[in-house]
Amino acid sequence: MQTAVNMLAIAQGVWSKALETARVIVDATSGAGRDTLYLAQHKQPHAHIYAFDVQPTAMLKTKKTTEAFREDITYVLDSHENISQVVADKLDLVVFNLGYLPGGDHSITTVPKVTVKAVENVMKQLAVNGVISIMVYPGHPAGKEEGVHLMLLLEELPKEEYSVVKCQLTNHDSTAPYLYLVEKVK
Ligand SMILES: C[S@@+](CC[C@H](N)C(=O)[O-])C[C@H]1O[C@@H](n2cnc3c(N)ncnc32)[C@H](O)[C@@H]1O
């Protein structure tokens, strides 16, 4: 049984709330498709999901995992930097699960500069009350750097426009995954 106080459960709780009204949903790092599957299972019937990944192997896995929902999902083999070139609408929920594909090629990982650019881009396209969820894995060097760059970006956001939450297991060591949640409030 999944415990309540873990990063994924907390993220999914916030996704579920956003999914009550979300029309346009993006999984920015679809990987093996587990997060895409959760989004597809919990979204409203009229909502549509765009699943991005740069790895053909990952995209195949996403397609297989989410086969039952394929009519509700557009699969995009491209970098999350390019979301706005594929999705013209305002975004209601964007999910980043950073790092590398578990069980896959660990050298293909999200890249700090690209991640920050992608988050900046989706912030511009976010609907009011739209949410960005970012799981960070500081246990590997690129993940640690990604976290630092994201902190610099997110902590400076004006509170009148965005609410930003950082969820971290404070009694675990500093390599434990943590979560950023960003909502556009105005
Ligand atoms: C931790 S995995 C994602 C796990 C996935 N959400 C799941 O539920 O199975 C990270 C994924 O990010 C992908 N990735 C790396 N750089 C990317 C980029 N610039 N754009 C989109 N995906 C990227 C990797 O190929 C990898 O599959």
The ligand as an SDF file (V2000), in Angstrom:
LIG
                    3D

 27 29  0  0  0  0  0  0  0  0999 V2000
   12.4060    9.9730  -14.4200 C   0  0  0  0  0  0  0  0  0  0  0  0
   12.0370    9.6570  -16.1070 S   0  0  0  0  0  0  0  0  0  0  0  0
   10.3120    9.9750  -16.1800 C   0  0  0  0  0  0  0  0  0  0  0  0
    9.4420    8.9020  -15.5450 C   0  0  0  0  0  0  0  0  0  0  0  0
    8.0210    8.9230  -16.0410 C   0  0  0  0  0  0  0  0  0  0  0  0
    7.3380   10.1610  -15.7130 N   0  0  0  0  0  0  0  0  0  0  0  0
    7.2200    7.7270  -15.6060 C   0  0  0  0  0  0  0  0  0  0  0  0
    6.1680    7.8840  -14.9510 O   0  0  0  0  0  0  0  0  0  0  0  0
    7.6080    6.6110  -15.9460 O   0  0  0  0  0  0  0  0  0  0  0  0
   12.6900   11.0550  -16.9560 C   0  0  0  0  0  0  0  0  0  0  0  0
   12.4410   11.0440  -18.4630 C   0  0  0  0  0  0  0  0  0  0  0  0
   12.7750   12.3480  -18.9780 O   0  0  0  0  0  0  0  0  0  0  0  0
   13.1440   12.1800  -20.3160 C   0  0  0  0  0  0  0  0  0  0  0  0
   13.8010   13.3920  -20.8100 N   0  0  0  0  0  0  0  0  0  0  0  0
   15.0850   13.7840  -20.6730 C   0  0  0  0  0  0  0  0  0  0  0  0
   15.2830   14.9860  -21.2590 N   0  0  0  0  0  0  0  0  0  0  0  0
   14.0780   15.3590  -21.7850 C   0  0  0  0  0  0  0  0  0  0  0  0
   13.6330   16.4900  -22.5340 C   0  0  0  0  0  0  0  0  0  0  0  0
   14.4630   17.5110  -22.8260 N   0  0  0  0  0  0  0  0  0  0  0  0
   12.3370   16.5300  -22.9230 N   0  0  0  0  0  0  0  0  0  0  0  0
   11.4730   15.5130  -22.6250 C   0  0  0  0  0  0  0  0  0  0  0  0
   11.8470   14.4080  -21.9250 N   0  0  0  0  0  0  0  0  0  0  0  0
   13.1240   14.3310  -21.5060 C   0  0  0  0  0  0  0  0  0  0  0  0
   14.0340   10.9420  -20.2750 C   0  0  0  0  0  0  0  0  0  0  0  0
   14.1460   10.3570  -21.5600 O   0  0  0  0  0  0  0  0  0  0  0  0
   13.2720   10.0530  -19.2550 C   0  0  0  0  0  0  0  0  0  0  0  0
   12.4430    9.1380  -19.9060 O   0  0  0  0  0  0  0  0  0  0  0  0
  1  2  1  0
  2  3  1  0
  2 10  1  0
  3  4  1  0
  4  5  1  0
  5  6  1  0
  5  7  1  0
  7  8  2  0
  7  9  1  0
 10 11  1  0
 11 12  1  0
 11 26  1  0
 12 13  1  0
 13 14  1  0
 13 24  1  0
 14 15  1  0
 14 23  1  0
 15 16  2  0
 16 17  1  0
 17 18  1  0
 17 23  2  0
 18 19  1  0
 18 20  2  0
 20 21  1  0
 21 22  2  0
 22 23  1  0
 24 25  1  0
 24 26  1  0
 26 27  1  0
M  CHG  2   2   1   9  -1
M  END
$$$$
